[in-house]
Each structure stands twice: as structure tokens, then as C-alpha cells.
Amino acid sequence: MSRILYTINTHLRRDVYPYCCSARLQLRTITCTSRKHVENGESTMVLGKRWKDTAETVIIGGGCVGVSIAYHLAKAGQQDVVLLEKSELTAGSTWHAAGLTTYYHPGINLKKVHYHSIKLYESLEAETGQAVGFHQPGSIRIASTPVRVDELKYQMSRTHWHPTPQWLITPEKIQELFPLLNMDKVLAGLYNPGDGHIDPYSLTMAMAAGARMYGAQIYNPSPVSGLIPTREGKWDVQTPHGTIRANRIVNATGFWAREVGQLIGFEHPTIPIHHQYVVTATIPEVKALKTELPVIRDLEGSYYLRQERDGLLFGPYEREDKMVLQDSWVRDGVPPGFGKELFESDLDRILDHVEMAMEMVPVLKEADIINIVSGPITYTPDLLPMVGPHQGAQNYWTAIGFGYGVIHAGGIGKFLSDWIMTGEPPYDLIECDPNRYGKWTTVPYLCAKARESYGFNNVVGHPKEERFAGRPTQRTSGVYELLKGEASMGFHAGWEQPHWFYKPGDDVGYKPSFRRTNWFGPVERECKLVMEKVGVIDLTPFGKCIVKGKDSQKLLDRLFANTMPKVGLTNISHMLTPTGRVYAEVTITQLAPGEFLLITGSGSELHDLRWIEREASEGAFDVDISNVTDDIGVLGVAGPKARDVLQKLTQEDMSDEGFKFLHCKRIQLAGFALRAIRISYTGELGWELYIPQKDMAAVYQAIMAAGQDMGIDNFGTYAMSSLRLEKAFRGWGAEMNCDTNPLEAGLDYFIKLNKPADFIGKAALEEIKAKGLRRKLSYLTMDTDNVDPEGNETIWFNDKVVGNTTSGAYSYTTQQSLAFAYLPVELCSVGQKVEVELLGKKYPAMVVQEPLVLTEPTRTRLQKKAKSKS
């Protein structure tokens, strides 16, 4: 038996490392002696400074994230910033963290968060005079299988257009950087120079010093006992020292986030995880090195490893069946007094990973373990934090759910500070929007997803990734039971929605790949169905709300850049930020005078609702806003025979003249009352049917029966995505978001700068238009082989990075790959040739006139025009 396993099984040298049991007892004693206890068991807490009764922003929680927010707000010039910490700074997850820092993130704009964090940490000591213990030896993600090499290439294609320093390196270079590795299985590495680790305690104290230096007040110990909203949208924050009236509050309380949220009626989906890492004594081979080893992440072994003084520190992520949730804290709350304590370690859970680490780094076999740290870190269901203002409570913000708080702290503090100071997010970060969750996010779902996400820390990150734990939720459409066995389902804001449908002979199931996989052929079949016959798609996940009342049109004219549709009509409209960027795209129908139905994407439901509610409140508009997303099911019926199918089931005239494009009617279909809108995101002849959920299955079955003799069938979202790209339809979250303005996105048609209403962002757009654009959305065709663009790939011209794709797919109608991409205006002319990077290879691409396939309304109009001429 190796010495490291022998040590695990026999004893731990707890006396030589500060995070040991005896040290924990000393810490607890120190914490207790900072308070004076009274006879009834409650404590009178002494602050030693003058109490403020009012504040612009109160941040609750003194971990690295909360302190960073205070630092950035104060530095940005906000007066009256107050941070309240229940015990002492860093208590919770910060103090025991391994402190890893990395530029790498598989997401897009979270790379910016990491980048800002590292750049801050590099300069913080000089700014504040406080040492932060920042080591930057770099890091290497190890690929030891061919699919891992593909993953690294995939990530490189998504990184070249960012400032993140990152590149693919060979086994020879890996061994040069980390000479203690066993290279038998190493195929490649992803190298980030500038990565490393930092002392979380010193980091937090340096940011706290900076916050105070710029005028923020930090009160501790000062637990929050109540949060009372005022009529003016402010908050009374209650503590043992008194009440602070705050213009806004930020919940940054780590694994206490649920309890703070419960003070105002929220059940935030966060849960503590037991995370362990192991620290060794001095290893002679490590001590002999002249330079610090880079951090490695062994993706197959599912652990990280870094140098700790003259030894090593490594932390694994166990499988779902072995990892431990602290779910009792979700039920019963965090035990009183818990703050700088740890859990009992359990080496049996991580032995598999220890053995893999010893195989990859053989010097571990002879190392003594001096400590195992097992502490709580906070997870959300999808592993991403919840950052931003929360729908349903005015001026309540969250910065919670950080599984990697140290690397996120600096960047998130800057992100939230900029948003609070300017009134809009500095860049798009909707994947971290706290409003991506809803009432469907139950505790059983939270626990199942947290288990899955922890175990998935180092799984291969494929495009179109699906994770299946906790599904389905209580949020299922009226046709889910009919379709669940016939399709590969995707997950959208709690809903199950078919991606593609199975037929006999298909290779069924979820089989992810970086190349074309089992859905490629079936999706072609579905696209052909819609182009030639008629297909039905479940669109229930759309977010849906109704705005009505005396000031409804006035409110919507203020919110949206388009004019409002007349009664019975529909249009596409955009909400913009004050600086003229696209906050949301919404389909608006005026159902009756002053009553509007707003339809948005599944991931934008509460994101958009919060923006609308805020404007309604701040502008004192007399309106009623209701979220009807869960009440109404949606079926899309599209294809040249869609009219014939629906006409069989209704007395309503469905002809071109009787039911025009972008018109809405209340109709009877198969005996059921519903609303029909003539629109289709496939660009083909089609209607969307808005049906009470209870009637949805019956309506679906009637439609399918009526279309039997016309070849009707189901189609899914993959086919819809391909068809919408062929028609050059933009998608929110891809071609447009808070990183883009509508003019560069080619949305001029929907932006009415001459409308009388002073809509949000109007002045900024006029200025942008006057100055001229620097980049524009372009439409590309590509010559590829067995791989297609997904979006966010790097675009090259003359060996220089010039832009990025926003979305992509294979066009089955024209038999080639397509992509939207942002390019400099000088490279946007039709015929311009560029290259798109996919899996480490640059594929030729060309800017073409959009669209490749005309929409059905355009084709019909041209046909009528030609007929009239003849």
C-alpha cells in the first residue's frame, strides 16, 4: 500500500496545518469571545463605530463576493454603501476555499467575469496596501482521451475572440511546465497563463480595506433579522443594532441565502455541498523545483491539483452517488453559530480520485497527508450563480449560489456595481439571471440537480448539452404525456420540449457529439415536412404575460421601440436599455382595446417581466400585469398545408384574405375556444394556437387527425432553428442581447425612431445612428464536412481575429452550413470571404445576401405581384 493511502487509512497529521480540528475549536472560541452574552441567551453585539440609519445600498454578507460588491460600489463613487456581516468577514465558504483562479470558463461572458477578477487581484495589493497572496503559475486542463481533445479544440474556437489568454499545448510542453506528471495518457492540454490561486482571507480583507478607503461602512457582527419593504420601493433592514433604511439591498449571504430570502417570501434554490480537498506535507520533488507548478485539472480524474508550499493540494468532485448534500440546512436552516466550522472529512468518498491523482502525479504515492478540509460550498441547480435584481421584489438584488466564489468575486462585484450605478447590465449575463428559476424549482428538483451538477463538474461539455436529473418538473405542457416517448426532449425554463422526433430505424436517444450525430438525419426529415407538407410543434415554453389598464399603451410605448399594434394585430417589438442595447424581443398582440398579450422566449419569462414591472412601478403607470405562462399552452402549425388542416376544424375563414399575416383572432377549433395568431418562426405558412392547458391535448389530437391525409407529423426545435436561419430570422440571446444594439443587428425595420413616444434607449440610438456603426450582423454560408457552427465561434481574416458567429446550423434546403456573425463593417459586403474556426480547423465562409430561403408571406406576395403583371 502506498504511503498516501496508508496515511488516509491510519492517521492525519492535524497538528501542522491551520485548518485542523483543534484550530477550528480555537476559531470558535475567538468568535464567541467577541460577543457579550446576556442572561436570556441573546447577545449584545458591540460594533465600535457609529451606526448609519440610511444607506443607498445595503449588502448582506461579508464573504469575498459581498465585500467585492461593497468595494466596487464605493470605488465607483456611490455614497452610503453599507455591508452587514452576521459574524466576521470570510465566515461561511470563503475562509476555507482552495482559492483557485482561472481565466477559463466554457461560457461566453462568464469569461469576462473571470478576466476582471484576475486583473483586479493583480493590482489590489498596490491599491490597498494589503497583501493578497496571489500566485500565478498558470493552469493546464489535461485531455487524456480523443473526445477531450475535441472539447479543448471546441473551447479554443470559442475563446480566440475574447481577451482571455488561452491556447492548446502539446504533451511535450505540458511536461516542461509540470515535470512531475506521468505522461502515459496525456494527449493535449489547455493552458491559461496567469491562472493560479489566491489566499481567500487576504483577498477579502484587501477588498474590505479598499471598500473602507472609498467610504463604505462595514458592520460586524451585525446579523439581519428582518427585511421590510416600504411603499416607496425602499427597504427597512432590521438588525440588533437598529434599522437601516436602504434604497436597495443585495443578498450576498452564501449558504444563508435561503434564510435571508425567506424573510421576504422567496425560496432561493441554493444548497450547501460537502467539498473536500487534501493537503500533503512537504514532498522532496516539489521542494526541489525552481518554479511553482501550474495548477492542473485532470478532467478524466475529476480533480484539481496545485502546489501548496512545498507540498500539493488536490480536490476531487465525486460522482452523484458518492457526493454529500447538506440538505438538512435547506429544511431546517443553518445551525446557529456556524460560520468558521468544517464538516468531518470522509476519505472513503474520494479514494477513487486519490488513486487517479497518484497515477497522474506519482510523487503523491509517497506523500504524507497532513489535512483533509471538508467544508460547505453553495450550489444552484445548474451550478451557475444567481446575480442581479430579482423579479417580484423591487430593489432586491442577489449575488448568491457561488460554487466558485473566489474567481467570481472580483468580476461579479464590478458587474453588479456597474448595473446599479448605470441602470443596466454592462454586458449580457442572462445565464446567471436569478429569474431563470421559478415556482417549479422545488426542493427535490434542487437536490437532484445539485447532485448532478457536482458530479458533472468535469464531464465533457458538448454542444446542445442536456442533463436529466430532476426531470420532468411540475411544469409540463398539455401534450407532454402524448409526446414524451416519441422525442428527444430538451429542457427550457422547467419545461420539457421536443428537440426532434423518433421514427422506426432511427438511432434514438441523447447522444451528444462535437460533430453531426444521431439527430442530423431526422431533423432533415422534419425540415422537409414543414417545407412540403405540415408539421406541429409544442411551443408552450414561451413566456406569456398580459398587460392591460388605462396606461397600458402608454407603458408599452415607453418600453418598446416599435409602435404598438392595433386591436387584432401582432408585431415584433424590442425593449432597449438606456444605452440602446437590446434587452428583450417580444411578440405583442393587442387582444382588445388596452389589453396586450406579450410573448417572449422561454428563458426570458421573468427576466422580461421584471423589467416591465420595474418601469410600471417607477413611472406610476395605471396597469395590471399578469404572468399567464403556466396557464396557456401553445401549438405551432406550419407548412403549405397548415391552412387546409385548420380549415377542417373551424368555421373561421383561414384564407389569405380572411386571416392575414400577423393578425390574431379568437376562434373555435374542434369545438374549443382559443386564440390563433398567423405567424410562424419557421418562416412558412403557419399559425400559433394559444390554448388553455386543459384543452391542449384534445386540440392537438384533433389537428393530427385532421391532417392524416395530408402527411401531418411532429417537428421539434432543432428543425425550427434550421428553418429560421434559412429565412435569416434573428434570435434573441444570439443575434441580439445586451451586448448588441438593434441597428448593428439589422433590426431597423422594428425600430421606430420617429414615433412620438420617448421610448427607453431612443436618444442613445439616435446618437449611435449619427456616429455610424463599427460592426454589423452578416449572413454566412460555409464549406464544412462533418461539423456545423453552433454560435460563438471565432472568425478569422488574413490570420487575424475579426469577429464571432452568433448562431449556426445546417440548411437542409440549400445543403450547406449557415451562420450569423458580427463582422467589421468593412468586411460585411456580399461576396466577402472569411474563415470560421470549428474544432481547431478554419473553414472557408462567405458573406451572402439574406435570406437564402424566402419566407412564405414574401413568396406569396411576389407570386401575386407576378400574376397581376401577367
KOLRODO-273296 format. One record per residue (C-alpha): x, y, z; residue in one letter. Coordinates in steps of 0.001 Angstrom, whole numbers, padded with zeros to 6 digits, always signed. Layout:
BEGIN
XYZA...
//
This chain:
BEGIN
+000000+000000+000000M+001320+003459-000907S+002169+005852+001911R-000606+008238+000921I-003293+005562+001223L-001728+004266+004407Y-001892+007762+005838T-005530+008083+004844I-006439+004834+006496N-004500+005311+009717T-003951+008881+010814H-003929+012553+009854L-001178+014858+010985R-003578+017586+012085R-001018+019417+014199D+000878+021052+011339V-001893+022609+009255Y-004066+025518+010384P-007408+024093+009197Y-007412+021276+011724C-009959+020289+014354C-008132+021987+017209S-007776+025160+015149A-011489+025080+014478R-012161+024968+018213L-009855+027907+018749Q-011597+029826+015973L-014972+029122+017543R-013707+030324+020906T-012369+033522+019364I-015706+034095+017655T-017624+033644+020886C-015404+035931+022942T-016101+038781+020545S-019645+038936+021953R-021087+039794+025353K-023836+037382+026279H-026918+038288+028263V-028935+036049+030538E-031635+035180+028032N-029061+033715+025637G-029190+036573+023150E-026107+038672+022620S-025474+042383+022706T-023076+042981+019849M-020593+045815+020028V-019735+047476+016718L-017262+050058+017944G-018426+052575+015327K-021319+054920+014652R-024455+053311+013210W-025946+054660+009960K-029724+054916+009739D-029868+055246+005955T-027950+053807+003042A-028019+053845-000716E-027135+050132-000871T-027021+047582+001932V-025068+044432+001113I-025851+041496+003365I-022961+039072+003716G-019242+039550+004256G-017729+036805+002139G-015491+037637-000800C-018475+038307-003113V-020312+040676-000778G-017138+042574+000108V-016270+042885-003586S-019658+044478-004297I-019109+046976-001478A-015607+047737-002749Y-016716+048301-006338H-019749+050424-005456L-017725+052644-003157A-014912+052933-005689K-017449+053891-008371A-018459+056830-006195G-021673+055641-004611Q-022214+057302-001264Q-023626+055477+001759D-022633+051892+000945V-023129+049611+003935V-022147+045965+004325L-023647+043892+007142L-021901+040682+008228E-023520+038439+010828K-020260+037343+012481S-016901+038053+010863E-015684+038627+007324L-014989+035419+005337T-017174+033263+007626A-019075+030715+005557G-017415+029303+002445S-014749+031937+001778T-012345+031200+004620W-011748+027524+003799H-011789+027782-000030A-008885+026399-002044A-008662+029808-003717G-008305+028733-007353L-008297+031438-010011T-008638+030836-013738T-009358+032750-016911Y-011103+029669-018290Y-014853+029301-018436H-016849+027318-021009P-019489+030047-021123G-019157+033230-023127I-019496+036260-020899N-018506+034498-017702L-015050+034632-019267K-015324+038389-018743K-016140+037857-015068V-013036+035701-014610H-010902+038151-016583Y-011991+041127-014474H-011378+039154-011277S-007815+038255-012168I-006970+041751-013352K-008312+043172-010085L-006390+040676-007947Y-003166+041525-009772E-003452+045187-008779S-005285+045040-005450L-002232+044898-003202E-000736+048009-004798A-004070+049815-004481E-004884+048933-000881T-001505+048115+000690G-002889+044735+001754Q-001102+041561+000641A-003416+039083-001115V-001169+036039-001530G-001763+035791-005287F+000192+033078-007108H+000018+032955-010924Q+001876+029859-012137P-000732+029213-014846G-003028+026214-015219S-003414+023245-017548I-006590+021296-018289R-005429+017777-019152I-007012+015879-022054A-006326+012137-021935S-008958+010890-024416T-009680+011894-028045P-013070+013353-027116V-011352+015524-024506R-009029+016832-027201V-012113+017723-029244D-013512+019507-026216E-010367+021605-025850L-010457+022493-029556K-014139+023391-029237Y-013353+025692-026344Q-010455+027294-028198M-012771+028154-031104S-014990+029994-028595R-012134+031837-026887T-009963+033388-029605H-012297+036388-029924W-012028+037122-026191H-009065+038757-024427P-008644+035584-022343T-005069+034233-022675P-005532+030579-023584Q-004062+028099-026030W-003757+024416-026813L-000402+022854-025899I+001342+019576-026696T+002310+016804-024273P+005917+017961-024548E+005025+021456-023419K+002858+020060-020613I+005761+018018-019281Q+008039+021025-019465E+005592+023048-017364L+004720+020214-014953F+007681+017790-014874P+006107+015599-012153L+003300+014313-014415L+003010+010763-015675N+002636+011445-019398M+001425+007965-020436D-002164+009071-021082K-001725+012786-021752V-002764+013796-025279L-003037+017575-025013A-003644+020422-022617G-005463+023736-022463L-003074+026254-020980Y-004038+029525-019296N-001023+031590-018252P-001891+033910-015400G-004122+031356-013680D-003277+030227-010197G-004560+030619-006668H-005046+033300-004056I-005497+033370-000292D-009259+033936+000118P-008944+035521+003556Y-006270+038014+002463S-008213+038790-000716L-011370+039571+001222T-009523+041717+003741M-007818+043677+000959A-011155+044371-000739M-012605+045349+002647A-009724+047774+003165A-010417+049198-000284G-014139+049500+000428A-013457+051438+003642R-010854+053545+001853M-013508+054651-000653Y-016087+055366+002048G-018103+052170+002565A-019126+051136+006072Q-018708+047520+007184I-020622+046481+010286Y-019952+043221+012039N-021160+041349+013922P-024497+042545+012593S-026951+039806+011622P-030074+040796+009695V-033309+039791+011431S-035891+041383+009166G-036381+042930+005724L-039424+045176+005431I-040315+046743+002050P-041644+050291+002054T-044237+051816-000242R-041540+053846-001959E-039653+050710-003007G-037037+051032-000276K-036162+048552+002469W-036011+048677+006237D-033161+046361+007179V-033546+045255+010783Q-030561+044252+012938T-029817+044064+016693P-028180+047493+016384H-031142+049195+014774G-032822+049590+011404T-031259+050951+008215I-033494+052442+005506R-031899+051337+002213A-032693+052236-001388N-031738+048694-002354R-030451+045531-000732I-028110+042872-002071V-028313+039342-000705N-024738+038001-000804A-025056+035586+002086T-023673+032344+000653G-025264+029296+002223F-027516+031559+004332W-029114+032866+001111A-032295+030820+001506R-032878+032093+005023E-032420+035719+004016V-034681+035177+001008G-037333+033637+003229Q-037528+036922+005144L-039347+038342+002110I-041068+035193+000887G-038524+033747-001560F-037238+030169-001587E-033940+030629-003369H-032779+027361-004970P-029393+027096-003262T-027981+024199-001275I-024676+023518+000507P-022405+020774-000846I-019680+018978+001114H-016493+019686-000813H-013213+018119+000282Q-009627+018809-000600Y-006452+017121+000600V-003195+018795+001619V+000117+016928+001767T+003246+017523+003766A+006467+018570+002039T+007298+016430-000987I+011030+016460-001806P+010475+016529-005576E+008184+019553-005195V+010569+021330-002857K+013396+020851-005339A+011553+022735-008115L+012825+026180-009041K+009440+027499-010144T+005922+026896-008860E+003963+024193-010629L+000935+025232-012665P-002463+024163-011398V-003667+021074-013229I-007196+019890-013783R-007326+016217-014662D-010667+016095-016466L-010969+012314-016531E-009899+012020-012907G-012281+014849-011963S-009943+016712-009613Y-007788+019823-009456Y-004242+019827-008081L-001928+022687-007185R+001228+023333-005252Q+000770+024275-001580E+004084+025500-000162R+006412+022532-000743D+003595+020017-000959G+000484+019516-003044L-003201+020241-002594L-005829+018389-004598F-009605+018444-004557G-011924+015954-006246P-015517+016162-007440Y-017201+012879-006568E-019885+011130-008561R-023561+011747-007828E-023858+008560-005807D-020953+009476-003511K-021152+013224-003022M-022962+014665+000004V-025559+017418+000180L-026218+019275+003407Q-029942+019101+002659D-030902+019447+006326S-029896+023117+006059W-032463+023561+003293V-035140+022110+005581R-034089+023448+008956D-031708+026335+008251G-028005+026693+009009V-027198+025803+012638P-026871+028918+014807P-023268+029936+015268G-021974+028027+012237F-019537+030197+010342G-015917+029117+010544K-016514+025452+011136E-015937+022433+008918L-017592+019069+008365F-015971+015805+009323E-013897+014540+006422S-014739+011280+004662D-011866+009882+002643L-013776+006814+001531D-015820+009049-000763R-012785+010249-002686I-010473+007229-002735L-011110+006605-006438D-009963+010132-007215H-006957+009837-004905V-005831+006773-006831E-006256+008569-010166M-004294+011528-008835A-001486+009215-007732M-001386+007667-011189E-001187+011079-012862M+001235+012586-010298V+003285+009608-008970P+005065+011609-006224V+001751+011580-004350L+002236+007872-003652K+004964+008651-001150E+003399+011761+000327A+002024+012226+003830D-001384+013826+004126I-001445+016498+006805I-005060+017553+006410N-008350+016966+004694I-010612+020013+004559V-014331+019341+004197S-016423+022470+004061G-019715+023759+002677P-019893+025431-000718I-023145+026597-002255T-024691+025195-005408Y-027657+026135-007556T-029366+023534-009769P-027229+024438-012808D-024037+025357-010915L-024176+028997-012022L-024712+031815-009519P-027837+033988-009223M-026761+037538-009964V-028894+040633-010425G-032230+042196-009473P-034967+039733-008539H-038440+039746-010042Q-041224+040080-007509G-039486+042394-005026A-038493+045886-006031Q-034849+046824-005413N-033942+043387-004084Y-030756+042041-005678W-028980+038727-005287T-025368+037616-005579A-025727+034042-004344I-025152+030435-005325G-021420+030692-005997F-019750+027327-006266G-016573+029203-007265Y-016871+032408-005286G-013201+033355-005262V-012770+033566-009037I-016205+035125-009489H-015959+037693-006695A-013976+040443-008405G-015798+040298-011736G-019262+039965-010238I-018620+042871-007891G-017739+045030-010901K-020694+043692-012949F-023265+044447-010245L-021712+047781-009355S-021891+048909-012976D-025503+047732-013253W-026557+049501-010040I-024776+052720-010978M-025968+052926-014613T-029346+051170-014503G-028425+048421-016957E-026091+045429-017041P-022667+046223-018549P-022910+043073-020680Y-025211+040140-021180D-025122+037584-018365L-028601+036098-018599I-027279+032630-017762E-026761+033973-014224C-030077+035834-014010D-031759+034913-010691P-035068+034986-012566N-034230+031885-014604R-035805+029901-011765Y-039417+029923-010665G-042001+028143-008559K-041238+024935-010459W-037787+024870-008810T-038788+022653-005890T-036511+021287-003175V-036479+017748-004666P-035515+019256-008026Y-032835+021406-006383L-031300+018405-004614C-031350+016193-007717A-029794+018875-009918K-027158+019878-007359A-026034+016254-007131R-025879+016025-010883E-024084+019347-011319S-021421+018488-008741Y-020748+015171-010433G-020787+016910-013825F-018021+019364-012909N-015570+017693-015260N-017775+015813-017706V-017258+016528-021395V-019010+019780-022262G-020726+019041-025568H-022804+021476-027577P-026562+021070-027097K-025880+019532-023691E-028784+018023-021770E-028838+016913-018130R-031683+014744-016969F-031753+014682-013159A-034890+016090-011567G-036875+015971-014803R-039645+016388-015615P-040596+019161-013228T-044175+020030-012378Q-044068+022308-015424R-045222+020122-018317T-047358+021112-021265S-050739+019633-022057G-049211+017387-024737V-046164+016189-022812Y-047675+012828-021903E-048554+012230-025549L-045089+013114-026857L-042608+012093-024152K-041879+008648-025610G-041655+009847-029186E-038984+012529-028987A-035632+013555-027612S-036660+016174-025090M-034913+019415-024257G-035215+021393-021045F-036338+025025-021207H-037083+027007-018030A-038585+023958-016330G-040487+022747-019400W-039901+019619-021466E-039913+020462-025178Q-039212+018105-028106P-035908+018708-029866H-036509+016038-032520W-038807+013074-033059F-038094+009362-033473Y-039135+007125-036340K-038589+003385-036792P-034984+002750-037758G-033631+005912-036123D-030719+005796-033709D-032717+007150-030793V-031816+008825-027508G-029496+011598-026400Y-026073+011034-027974K-024024+014206-027723P-021114+014914-030031S-018937+017739-031305F-019809+016572-034802R-023042+015633-036543R-024766+012967-034542T-027916+010833-034452N-030376+013722-034813W-028891+015074-038050F-030922+012855-040419G-034228+013040-038530P-034039+016848-038425V-033704+016906-042207E-036876+014837-042364R-038684+017335-040137E-037496+020360-042136C-038751+018702-045328K-042071+018025-043583L-042573+021712-042822V-041396+022877-046238M-043565+020424-048188E-046482+019320-046002K-047475+020367-042498V-045903+019958-039064G-046919+020587-035463V-044597+021842-032717I-045114+022352-028983D-044225+025967-028173L-045696+026051-024680T-042418+027165-023016P-042865+030677-024438F-043165+033225-021646G-046592+034896-021736K-047970+037883-019893C-050929+040202-020266I-050686+043957-019742V-053933+045881-019521K-055371+049011-017939G-055726+052713-018516K-051998+053296-019108D-051154+050024-020859S-050425+051537-024283Q-048541+054421-022710K-046378+051997-020723L-045650+049775-023698L-044857+052753-025924D-042307+053770-023298R-040840+050258-023085L-040757+049233-026750F-039065+050783-029772A-041797+049708-032195N-045273+051186-032439T-047988+049222-030683M-050205+047038-032875P-053856+047863-033335K-056559+045593-031917V-056354+042176-033574G-052858+042727-034921L-049446+041426-033896T-045915+042731-034276N-042362+042100-033156I-041034+044688-030713S-037865+045254-028725H-037163+046606-025276M-033902+048528-025185L-031607+049604-022392T-030878+053304-021791P-027690+052989-023886T-029621+051452-026758G-028823+047773-026414R-031403+045015-026893V-032801+043916-023548Y-035590+041744-024978A-037509+040763-028109E-041246+040337-027620V-044184+039446-029845T-047042+041818-028970I-050729+041387-029812T-053471+043819-028850Q-056300+041479-027894L-058834+044180-027034A-058612+047932-026511P-055878+048450-023924G-055241+044716-023432E-051973+043315-024773F-050573+039781-024920L-046772+039714-024719L-044866+036605-025816I-041173+036117-025107T-038675+033268-025165G-038771+030530-022550S-035581+031686-020850G-036726+035300-020707S-040090+034991-018934E-039248+036563-015563L-036243+038441-016945H-038602+040473-019153D-041428+040610-016618L-039115+042201-014021R-038067+044935-016468W-041706+045682-017338I-042829+045689-013694E-039989+047996-012684R-040870+050576-015335E-044567+050352-014467A-043799+050957-010795S-041232+053712-011211E-043383+055512-013780G-046573+055101-011719A-048448+053664-014703F-052014+052522-014030D-051778+048976-015394V-052393+045387-014414D-049646+042915-015333I-050261+039173-015076S-048000+036250-015896N-050080+033599-017709V-047207+031385-018862T-048321+028274-016991D-051993+028672-017891D-051718+028729-021670I-050343+026027-023940G-049082+026837-027434V-049081+024728-030594L-047432+025856-033798G-048877+024504-037047V-046671+025239-040050A-046286+024222-043672G-048016+024718-047025P-050941+022528-045916K-051378+024157-042484A-054361+026199-043681R-056108+023129-045099D-055716+021207-041842V-057031+024015-039640L-059869+024875-042017Q-061233+021364-041487K-061691+022150-037795L-063143+025663-037803T-065844+027812-039382Q-063412+030749-039353E-062174+031808-042795D-058485+030797-042761M-057798+032064-046286S-055179+034708-047076D-057873+037331-047305E-059840+036073-044324G-056903+035612-041942F-053986+037811-042862K-050362+037538-041773F-049717+038942-038259L-053422+039004-037435H-054942+037467-034316C-058454+036094-033849K-060386+034297-031188R-061741+031174-032884I-063428+027865-032237Q-061218+024965-033328L-062527+021411-032991A-065075+022785-030557G-062520+024523-028311F-062177+028269-027820A-058633+029564-028401L-056650+032420-029868R-054904+031984-033203A-052116+034232-034485I-050958+033892-038061R-047226+033718-037529I-044557+031027-037642S-040936+031146-036590Y-040166+028662-039363T-040967+031374-041909G-043528+029105-043562E-047300+029432-043686L-048383+028885-040128G-050379+029733-037058W-049669+029732-033368E-052603+028494-031306L-052912+029736-027714Y-054937+027155-025841I-055947+026647-022203P-053653+023907-020898Q-056605+021680-020015K-057736+021634-023679D-054327+021325-025286M-054146+017548-025681A-057621+017364-027233A-056852+020174-029686V-053535+018530-030622Y-055220+015184-031268Q-057915+016826-033391A-055287+018595-035513I-053292+015409-036016M-056436+013513-037032A-057495+016240-039446A-054106+016225-041133G-053661+012484-041537Q-054438+012526-045268D-052017+015442-045767M-048995+013794-044167G-049073+015794-040929I-046442+014986-038315D-044493+016459-035405N-041359+018541-035599F-039041+019870-032916G-036923+022872-032039T-033828+021690-033938Y-035770+021799-037199A-037274+025171-036285M-033769+026554-035648S-032541+025393-039043S-035599+026804-040808L-035407+030177-039060R-031740+030535-040053L-032574+029808-043684E-035054+032705-043507K-032437+034886-041748A-034628+035361-038665F-032668+036815-035765R-032877+035165-032371G-032784+036952-029019W-029860+035758-026901G-027830+035097-030048A-028014+037803-032703E-029314+040330-030201M-028850+040793-026466N-027403+043277-024005C-024117+043205-025940D-025653+044473-029176T-027685+047391-030441N-030607+046833-032824P-029037+048780-035692L-025959+046581-035921E-028242+043546-035519A-030194+044578-038624G-033431+045251-036741L-034004+048707-038256D-037453+047692-039540Y-038693+047201-035971F-037192+050415-034554I-039403+053467-034974K-037197+056426-034126L-039886+058759-035462N-042671+057567-033186K-043853+060279-030771P-043218+058309-027599A-039829+058761-025945D-039031+055072-025608F-036148+053884-023453I-032932+053954-025462G-034265+056290-028171K-031745+059089-027591A-028878+056608-027443A-029946+055013-030739L-030135+058381-032443E-026582+059039-031315E-025411+055581-032464I-027032+056137-035852K-025404+059547-036227A-021949+058220-035375K-022255+055199-037669G-021704+051521-036981L-018371+049799-036496R-019688+046274-036962R-022763+044633-038452K-024513+041307-038386L-023657+039331-041515S-025070+036179-043058Y-022546+033455-043904L-022527+030250-045890T-019769+027786-045040M-017962+024852-046606D-017740+022267-043821T-017525+018497-043509D-018991+016643-040522N-019261+019639-038214V-021541+022679-038203D-021372+026049-036457P-023306+026480-033216E-022579+030113-032454G-019783+031959-030615N-017055+030566-032853E-014107+032751-033845T-013930+034322-037322I-010570+034918-038990W-009436+037102-041871F-005824+037266-043014N-004795+035313-039894D-006390+037877-037593K-009466+037513-035400V-012172+039795-036814V-015432+038636-035241G-017617+035846-033981N-020592+033799-035041T-023820+034210-033081T-025747+031114-034179S-025396+028461-036831G-026935+025321-038257A-027078+023154-041326Y-029500+024294-044023S-031219+021199-045340Y-032991+023193-048048T-029770+024571-049553T-027458+021748-048373Q-024808+023839-046637Q-023867+025245-043250S-025145+028698-042294L-024234+031156-039606A-024940+034664-038456F-021820+036579-037478A-020695+040006-036340Y-018011+041443-038604L-016381+044863-039007P-018386+046969-041466V-015527+046839-043973E-015893+043032-044146L-019696+042899-044473C-020073+043187-048247S-021731+040329-050101V-019029+038077-051504G-016543+038820-048705Q-014598+035692-047776K-013559+034871-044205V-012803+031741-042170E-014740+030238-039275V-012892+028145-036696E-014536+024825-035806L-012750+022170-033710L-009323+023631-034397G-009793+023938-038159K-010531+027075-040164K-013350+026552-042655Y-013963+028879-045625P-017051+031074-045347A-018602+033824-047434M-020948+036721-046736V-024135+036237-048775V-027349+038137-049350Q-030004+037235-046820E-032184+035233-046738P-031250+032048-048575L-034891+030952-048487V-037699+033478-048810L-040445+033435-046186T-043894+032198-047181E-045508+035674-046946P-042772+037087-049208T-043134+034243-051705R-046904+034696-051745T-046601+038445-052247R-044154+038008-055124L-046366+035384-056726Q-049384+037705-056548K-047334+040544-057979K-046119+038405-060869A-049630+037136-061513K-051072+040640-061598S-048393+041737-064078K-049095+038792-066341S
//
